[in-house]
Amino acid sequence: MNRLLLATLALSVSFSAQAAGNAEAGKQRAAQVCVACHGADGNKPSAPDQPVLAGQYPDYIVKALRDYKSGKRKNAIMSGFASGLTVQDMEDVAAWFSSQKSALHDQR
């Protein structure tokens, strides 16, 4: 029984690790469009209504991008950018921004 539980746990960990984005690929993708409004590391929005993305939870970034792509969230600029992203692109960009140190709060 313990072996079965251990095997199940090991598989679930390996699947969750595979689902995570690639931060380096996300950095390259973000450099194409995101940096114009959010800054190179996600800490320097160009306007007060644009969020700091550095240090944000990756699942939140992915959800926001999916919502922009589907039209659930409304913003013409973000919807336009998100429409061209694959799920992998979203996970990669989220991995990049979430790995950056945020200027808004201390991180552990």
C-alpha positions as CSV (number, residue, x, y, z in Angstrom):
1,M,0.0,0.0,0.0
2,N,2.8,2.4,0.9
3,R,4.6,1.7,-2.4
4,L,1.4,2.4,-4.4
5,L,0.9,5.7,-2.5
6,L,4.6,6.6,-3.1
7,A,4.4,5.8,-6.8
8,T,1.2,7.9,-7.2
9,L,2.8,10.8,-5.4
10,A,6.0,10.5,-7.6
11,L,3.9,10.5,-10.7
12,S,1.9,13.5,-9.7
13,V,5.0,15.5,-8.9
14,S,6.6,14.6,-12.2
15,F,3.4,15.7,-14.1
16,S,3.3,19.0,-12.3
17,A,6.9,19.6,-13.0
18,Q,6.3,19.0,-16.7
19,A,3.4,21.4,-16.8
20,A,5.5,24.4,-15.6
21,G,6.7,26.9,-18.1
22,N,10.2,27.5,-19.3
23,A,11.4,30.8,-17.8
24,E,14.2,31.3,-20.4
25,A,11.7,30.8,-23.3
26,G,9.3,33.1,-21.5
27,K,12.0,35.8,-21.3
28,Q,12.5,35.6,-25.1
29,R,8.7,35.7,-25.7
30,A,8.2,38.6,-23.2
31,A,11.0,40.5,-24.8
32,Q,9.0,40.6,-28.0
33,V,5.9,42.4,-26.6
34,C,5.5,42.5,-22.8
35,V,8.5,44.7,-22.0
36,A,7.0,47.7,-23.8
37,C,4.3,48.1,-21.2
38,H,5.5,46.1,-18.2
39,G,9.3,46.6,-18.3
40,A,12.1,44.1,-19.0
41,D,11.7,42.2,-15.7
42,G,8.0,43.1,-15.1
43,N,8.8,45.8,-12.5
44,K,8.4,49.0,-14.6
45,P,4.9,49.5,-16.0
46,S,4.7,52.4,-18.5
47,A,1.3,53.6,-17.1
48,P,-0.4,53.5,-13.7
49,D,-3.1,51.1,-14.9
50,Q,-0.6,48.5,-16.0
51,P,0.4,45.9,-13.3
52,V,3.8,44.9,-12.0
53,L,4.2,41.3,-13.2
54,A,7.5,40.5,-11.4
55,G,7.0,38.1,-8.6
56,Q,3.3,37.4,-9.5
57,Y,2.0,33.8,-9.1
58,P,2.5,32.0,-12.4
59,D,-1.0,30.4,-12.3
60,Y,-2.5,33.9,-11.9
61,I,-0.6,35.2,-15.0
62,V,-1.7,32.2,-17.1
63,K,-5.3,32.6,-16.0
64,A,-5.2,36.3,-16.8
65,L,-3.7,35.6,-20.3
66,R,-6.3,32.9,-21.0
67,D,-9.1,35.3,-19.9
68,Y,-7.8,38.0,-22.2
69,K,-7.6,35.5,-25.0
70,S,-11.1,34.2,-24.5
71,G,-12.6,37.7,-24.0
72,K,-13.5,37.1,-20.4
73,R,-11.2,39.9,-19.4
74,K,-11.5,43.1,-21.6
75,N,-8.6,45.1,-22.7
76,A,-8.0,45.7,-26.4
77,I,-4.2,45.7,-26.2
78,M,-3.9,42.6,-24.0
79,S,-6.5,40.7,-25.9
80,G,-4.6,41.4,-29.1
81,F,-1.3,40.1,-27.6
82,A,-2.9,37.1,-25.8
83,S,-4.7,36.0,-29.0
84,G,-1.4,35.0,-30.5
85,L,-0.2,33.0,-27.5
86,T,-0.3,29.2,-27.1
87,V,-0.8,27.7,-23.7
88,Q,2.9,26.9,-23.6
89,D,3.7,30.5,-24.4
90,M,1.5,31.6,-21.5
91,E,3.2,29.2,-19.1
92,D,6.6,30.3,-20.3
93,V,5.9,34.0,-19.9
94,A,4.4,33.3,-16.5
95,A,7.5,31.3,-15.4
96,W,9.7,34.2,-16.5
97,F,7.8,37.0,-14.7
98,S,7.1,35.0,-11.6
99,S,10.8,34.2,-11.2
100,Q,11.7,37.9,-11.1
101,K,12.1,39.8,-7.8
102,S,9.3,42.2,-7.3
103,A,9.9,45.8,-6.3
104,L,6.5,45.8,-4.6
105,H,7.2,43.4,-1.7
106,D,9.9,41.3,0.0
107,Q,10.2,37.8,-1.2
108,R,11.3,34.9,0.9
